[in-house]
Amino acid sequence: MIGTSTDRIGTPRGQAFFSTVSKNLKQVTGLPIAPYVGAAYGTFDHRLRPIAGLTVFLGKGFSLINTFNGVQVHPVLNFTHGRHALSLVMVKGRQPGMSYSVRF
């Protein structure tokens, strides 16, 4: 995947450009996991950073993701239903946040 977004959580401004590769490993390992690795360039600090994460599928639309944005780890609990997703985020592992999205 390649993309762009706002710079990492916690920066007051900036844009990020990123590229990642991911793989669902359930068929290979029997475990409900999908890791990803990649790199992101952020305009806030003008730096290329390694990024990574691991999704654990919990069933019934729930998944747990640990994301590393090159500086901090952010655990995320997701619930998806059809086109809708609700995410509960622990920013830097200690500050709660939430997001809601709809796919189209």
N, C-alpha and C positions, 0 to 999 in steps of 0.2 A: 504494500500500500504506500502511496505517496500522498502527501497532503500539506495543508497549511492551517494554522489556527492561531489564536492568541498565544502569546508566550506562556511559559509554564505558570502554574498556580503560584501566587505570591508575588509576581512581578507587577509593578504599577502600570506598565505599558509594554508594548512590543509585540512582534509577530514571530511565529515559529514556522519553520519548514521542516518536514520530517519524512523519513522513509522507514518502513518496518517490514519484517517478514514474520509470519506466524504459522503455526501448525497445530491442528487438533491431534493430540497423541492418543486418543482413546483406542483406536484400532491397533496401534503399535504396542502400547503399554498395558491396556486394559483399564487405565486410570482416566477419569473424566477431567483431563487437564489440557490446556492449550497455552503454551508459552509464546512470547514474541520478543524480538530484539530489533534494534534499529539505531538510528542516529537522528538528532534534531539540531538544527541551527536556530538559535534565538537571537532576535535583534536587540533585546534589552541589554544583554551583556556581550553581544557579538562573539558568540562562542559555539562551537560544535560540541554536543554532548552525547554520550551513549544513553539510550533509553531501553527499557525492558519491562516485562510484566509477565504475570502468570494468572490465567483464568482457571478457576475450579468450578465445574458445573455441579450444582447441588441438587438439581431436579425441580420439577414443577415450576419452571420459569425463573428460578433463582440461580445466581452465580456470584462468586466472590472473586474479585480481581485485586491483585497487588500490583500497582504501577510504580515504576521508578522513572522520574522525568529527567534524570541526569544529576539531580541535586537532592531531592526528597522522595520518600516512599509515601504513597497515598492508597490505603485500602479502600475498596469500593464494594458495596453490596448492591447488586442489581436485581430487579424483578422485571421481567418482560412478559407482556401479554399481547399477542398479535403485533400490531404496529407500535404499541406503547411501551415505554421503558421508564422506570423510576429507579434512580440511583441515589444511594446514601453514601456520602463520601466522608472519610476522616482525613481532612487536609493535614499533611505532615504527621499523620497518625494520631492527631489529638484535637483538631478543630472540626466540628461537624458541619456538613454541608449537604445539599440535596440538588438533584437536577431531574427534570422530566423531559422526555423527548418523544416525538412521533416520527416514524419513518414514512416516507412517501415515494 
